[in-house]
Amino acid sequence: MSENFYEVSPKELKADIIEMLQTIYDPEIPVNIYELGLIYEIDVSESGNVDIKMTLTAPGCPVAQSFPGEIEAKISTVPSVEKVQVELVWEPPWTKDMMSEAAQLQLGMF
């Protein structure tokens, strides 16, 4: 059997990345960044390179400089991830409507 035991499809790897993102919390809101809707895009290549586009709840957020690097470091620990790049984007602006139902329930917004 020549197939690498650790080889996973981009779809499987994306699921593992989402699982890791769900362990990372916004420093000001007690909800993970994935459920908050801060992750706009996750692209996973066949070779295990990951590009993530994300935003923050506010452009003046004090972690704007450090948070993308922290997320890159955590995602790079996911097995089969080769390289990670997190890009901070401001369009479209984040709104509370981007949160999952679970996050809205957790924050009492229903």
C-alpha positions as CSV (number, residue, x, y, z in Angstrom):
1,M,0.0,0.0,0.0
2,S,1.7,3.2,-1.2
3,E,-0.9,5.6,0.1
4,N,0.4,7.8,3.0
5,F,-1.5,6.9,6.2
6,Y,-1.9,10.5,7.1
7,E,-3.1,11.7,3.7
8,V,-6.5,13.4,4.0
9,S,-8.6,15.1,1.4
10,P,-8.9,18.9,1.4
11,K,-12.6,18.4,2.5
12,E,-11.5,16.3,5.5
13,L,-8.7,18.7,6.3
14,K,-11.1,21.6,6.2
15,A,-13.3,19.8,8.7
16,D,-10.3,19.4,11.0
17,I,-9.4,23.1,10.6
18,I,-13.0,24.1,11.5
19,E,-12.8,21.9,14.6
20,M,-9.6,23.7,15.7
21,L,-11.2,27.1,14.9
22,Q,-14.0,26.2,17.3
23,T,-11.5,26.1,20.1
24,I,-10.3,29.7,19.5
25,Y,-12.3,32.3,21.3
26,D,-12.7,36.0,20.7
27,P,-10.9,37.8,23.6
28,E,-14.0,40.1,24.2
29,I,-16.9,37.7,23.6
30,P,-17.1,34.2,25.2
31,V,-17.9,32.5,21.8
32,N,-15.5,30.8,19.4
33,I,-14.4,32.7,16.3
34,Y,-16.0,30.2,13.9
35,E,-19.5,30.5,15.5
36,L,-19.1,34.3,15.8
37,G,-18.9,34.4,12.0
38,L,-15.4,35.9,12.0
39,I,-14.1,33.3,9.5
40,Y,-15.2,34.3,6.0
41,E,-13.3,31.8,3.9
42,I,-11.2,28.6,4.3
43,D,-9.3,27.4,1.2
44,V,-7.4,24.1,1.5
45,S,-5.1,22.9,-1.3
46,E,-4.4,19.3,-2.2
47,S,-0.9,19.9,-0.8
48,G,-2.2,20.9,2.6
49,N,-1.7,24.7,2.3
50,V,-4.4,26.7,4.1
51,D,-5.6,30.2,3.4
52,I,-8.1,31.8,5.8
53,K,-9.8,35.1,5.4
54,M,-11.3,36.4,8.6
55,T,-12.4,39.6,10.2
56,L,-12.7,40.9,13.7
57,T,-15.8,42.3,15.5
58,A,-14.4,45.8,15.2
59,P,-11.5,47.4,13.2
60,G,-10.1,48.9,16.4
61,C,-10.0,45.6,18.2
62,P,-6.8,45.5,20.3
63,V,-5.8,42.0,19.1
64,A,-5.9,43.0,15.4
65,Q,-2.1,42.8,15.1
66,S,-1.5,39.6,17.1
67,F,-4.6,37.5,16.6
68,P,-4.0,36.3,13.0
69,G,-0.6,35.0,14.0
70,E,-2.1,33.1,17.0
71,I,-4.6,31.5,14.7
72,E,-1.9,30.6,12.2
73,A,0.1,28.9,15.0
74,K,-2.9,26.9,16.2
75,I,-4.0,25.8,12.7
76,S,-0.4,24.7,11.9
77,T,-0.7,22.1,14.6
78,V,-3.6,20.3,12.7
79,P,-2.1,17.1,11.2
80,S,-1.6,17.3,7.4
81,V,-1.5,21.1,7.4
82,E,1.6,22.2,5.6
83,K,1.4,26.0,5.6
84,V,-1.1,28.5,6.9
85,Q,-1.8,32.1,6.0
86,V,-4.5,34.1,7.8
87,E,-5.5,37.3,6.1
88,L,-7.5,40.0,8.0
89,V,-10.2,41.6,5.9
90,W,-12.7,44.3,6.7
91,E,-15.2,43.8,3.8
92,P,-17.9,42.9,4.3
93,P,-18.0,44.4,7.8
94,W,-18.9,42.0,10.6
95,T,-22.4,42.2,12.0
96,K,-24.2,40.2,14.7
97,D,-26.2,38.6,11.9
98,M,-23.1,36.6,10.9
99,M,-23.2,34.6,14.2
100,S,-24.5,31.1,14.2
101,E,-27.8,30.4,15.9
102,A,-25.9,28.6,18.7
103,A,-23.7,31.7,19.3
104,Q,-26.8,34.0,19.3
105,L,-28.5,31.6,21.8
106,Q,-25.3,31.5,24.0
107,L,-25.2,35.3,24.1
108,G,-29.0,35.6,24.7
109,M,-29.7,37.4,21.5
110,F,-32.9,35.6,20.6
